[in-house]
């Protein structure tokens, strides 16, 4: 089973759990399970505030609370979900993005009239989460740390290539060269990464122009605040990548048992 297929199965299973269990991930008033070693607490489940969460001794569960922050609970624990979110202000953006992710697999292409579905998405990006790597194959808003060394990532190719980065405010241009067989290249030295600045990514041969917006952070957020920070700054590509990595990591535990049934489940859903 490939890594990408595992992620696809986790997301599809998460969608089925949400649609069949709690109905949907609402913008507020629910807790989302991101990672779990508890056999009765499934990754992707959304608990309503009045539902009870039971974690046996020795198990751990990582949740996304309504505030958008993550929290790890170690068993033994048993109590209503509301006890884990007491006093927190709801973060509608985080929960809405989680709902979108489990329903679409994290597709960043806008499809007019698309309907809700729990089917496995046909393809998922291979690239993992990064604070410094910028995709060149789609329009995106990317959060980066001030002063960090940035790089551009292209689709897999054995051919050499180049991309021109254009600052849409100053019209300054810088060229990036990808070596044959390489997927990454260093951000052009003559182009300063500026906060809330838009850049065009131009490829030769009339390939589609892509637009990048940078959000430059003075410092990176703590691990439990990553999702809230990414949502606040509209960095959805990184939000999806971060969640996928955590959910994929959960396949090593109890979710791995579920995944062994994934091909059969996918066949029934197709």
PEZI-V116963 format. One record per residue. N is the residue number from 1. RES is the residue in three letters. D_FIRST is the distance of its C-alpha to the first C-alpha in Angstrom with 1 decimal. Layout:
# PEZI-V116963
((N:RES:D_FIRST) (N:RES:D_FIRST))
This chain:
# PEZI-V116963
((1:UNK:0.0) (2:UNK:3.8) (3:UNK:6.7) (4:UNK:8.5) (5:UNK:6.5) (6:UNK:6.7) (7:UNK:10.3) (8:UNK:11.0) (9:UNK:10.3) (10:UNK:12.5) (11:UNK:15.1) (12:UNK:15.3) (13:UNK:15.7) (14:UNK:18.2) (15:UNK:20.0) (16:UNK:20.4) (17:UNK:21.7) (18:UNK:24.1) (19:UNK:25.3) (20:UNK:25.8) (21:UNK:26.9) (22:UNK:29.0) (23:UNK:29.4) (24:UNK:28.4) (25:UNK:28.3) (26:UNK:31.9) (27:UNK:33.3) (28:UNK:34.9) (29:UNK:35.5) (30:UNK:31.9) (31:UNK:29.6) (32:UNK:25.9) (33:UNK:23.4) (34:UNK:21.3) (35:UNK:20.0) (36:UNK:20.7) (37:UNK:20.6) (38:UNK:23.0) (39:UNK:21.8) (40:UNK:24.2) (41:UNK:23.5) (42:UNK:20.3) (43:UNK:18.8) (44:UNK:20.1) (45:UNK:23.2) (46:UNK:26.5) (47:UNK:29.5) (48:UNK:33.0) (49:UNK:35.7) (50:UNK:37.2) (51:UNK:34.1) (52:UNK:33.7) (53:UNK:30.9) (54:UNK:30.7) (55:UNK:28.9) (56:UNK:29.4) (57:UNK:30.7) (58:UNK:28.1) (59:UNK:25.7) (60:UNK:25.4) (61:UNK:24.8) (62:UNK:24.8) (63:UNK:26.4) (64:UNK:27.6) (65:UNK:31.3) (66:UNK:33.4) (67:UNK:34.9) (68:UNK:31.5) (69:UNK:31.3) (70:UNK:28.7) (71:UNK:29.8) (72:UNK:28.3) (73:UNK:29.8) (74:UNK:29.8) (75:UNK:30.6) (76:UNK:32.8) (77:UNK:33.5) (78:UNK:34.6) (79:UNK:36.2) (80:UNK:36.2) (81:UNK:34.0) (82:UNK:37.3) (83:UNK:38.1) (84:UNK:35.2) (85:UNK:36.4) (86:UNK:40.1) (87:UNK:42.2) (88:UNK:39.4) (89:UNK:40.0) (90:UNK:37.4) (91:UNK:35.4) (92:UNK:34.8) (93:UNK:32.8) (94:UNK:30.0) (95:UNK:29.5) (96:UNK:29.8) (97:UNK:27.1) (98:UNK:24.7) (99:UNK:25.5) (100:UNK:24.8) (101:UNK:21.5) (102:UNK:20.0) (103:UNK:21.6) (104:UNK:20.8) (105:UNK:17.6) (106:UNK:20.0) (107:UNK:21.2) (108:UNK:24.3) (109:UNK:25.9) (110:UNK:28.7) (111:UNK:28.9) (112:UNK:32.3) (113:UNK:32.4) (114:UNK:28.7) (115:UNK:28.2) (116:UNK:26.1) (117:UNK:22.9) (118:UNK:19.9) (119:UNK:17.7) (120:UNK:14.4) (121:UNK:15.6) (122:UNK:15.0) (123:UNK:14.2) (124:UNK:14.3) (125:UNK:16.1) (126:UNK:14.4) (127:UNK:17.5) (128:UNK:17.9) (129:UNK:21.1) (130:UNK:24.2) (131:UNK:28.0) (132:UNK:28.9) (133:UNK:26.6) (134:UNK:27.7) (135:UNK:25.7) (136:UNK:27.8) (137:UNK:26.0) (138:UNK:27.2) (139:UNK:30.2) (140:UNK:29.6) (141:UNK:31.5) (142:UNK:30.4) (143:UNK:31.7) (144:UNK:32.7) (145:UNK:34.9) (146:UNK:38.4) (147:UNK:38.9) (148:UNK:35.2) (149:UNK:34.2) (150:UNK:32.2) (151:UNK:30.0) (152:UNK:28.7) (153:UNK:25.2) (154:UNK:24.8) (155:UNK:22.0) (156:UNK:20.5) (157:UNK:23.3) (158:UNK:25.0) (159:UNK:28.4) (160:UNK:30.9) (161:UNK:31.7) (162:UNK:33.8) (163:UNK:34.2) (164:UNK:37.4) (165:UNK:37.5) (166:UNK:40.6) (167:UNK:42.1) (168:UNK:43.2) (169:UNK:46.0) (170:UNK:47.6) (171:UNK:46.4) (172:UNK:45.5) (173:UNK:43.0) (174:UNK:40.8) (175:UNK:38.6) (176:UNK:35.2) (177:UNK:34.1) (178:UNK:30.5) (179:UNK:30.5) (180:UNK:28.8) (181:UNK:25.1) (182:UNK:25.3) (183:UNK:23.7) (184:UNK:26.2) (185:UNK:30.0) (186:UNK:32.7) (187:UNK:34.5) (188:UNK:37.9) (189:UNK:40.6) (190:UNK:43.3) (191:UNK:41.5) (192:UNK:41.9) (193:UNK:39.1) (194:UNK:41.1) (195:UNK:40.4) (196:UNK:40.1) (197:UNK:40.6) (198:UNK:39.1) (199:UNK:38.0) (200:UNK:37.3) (201:UNK:34.6) (202:UNK:36.0) (203:UNK:34.2) (204:UNK:36.2) (205:UNK:36.4) (206:UNK:36.8) (207:UNK:33.3) (208:UNK:33.0) (209:UNK:34.7) (210:UNK:32.7) (211:UNK:34.4) (212:UNK:33.6) (213:UNK:35.4) (214:UNK:35.4) (215:UNK:36.0) (216:UNK:37.4) (217:UNK:37.3) (218:UNK:39.9) (219:UNK:37.5) (220:UNK:33.9) (221:UNK:33.5) (222:UNK:32.6) (223:UNK:29.0) (224:UNK:30.0) (225:UNK:31.8) (226:UNK:29.2) (227:UNK:28.3) (228:UNK:31.9) (229:UNK:32.9) (230:UNK:30.4) (231:UNK:31.4) (232:UNK:35.1) (233:UNK:34.8) (234:UNK:32.7) (235:UNK:29.8) (236:UNK:27.1) (237:UNK:24.6) (238:UNK:24.5) (239:UNK:24.6) (240:UNK:21.4) (241:UNK:19.6) (242:UNK:21.0) (243:UNK:19.9) (244:UNK:16.3) (245:UNK:16.1) (246:UNK:17.7) (247:UNK:15.7) (248:UNK:12.3) (249:UNK:14.1) (250:UNK:15.0) (251:UNK:11.5) (252:UNK:12.6) (253:UNK:15.4) (254:UNK:16.3) (255:UNK:14.0) (256:UNK:11.1) (257:UNK:13.1) (258:UNK:13.2) (259:UNK:9.5) (260:UNK:9.3) (261:UNK:11.7) (262:UNK:10.1) (263:UNK:9.7) (264:UNK:13.3) (265:UNK:14.5) (266:UNK:13.5) (267:UNK:15.3) (268:UNK:18.3) (269:UNK:18.5) (270:UNK:18.5))
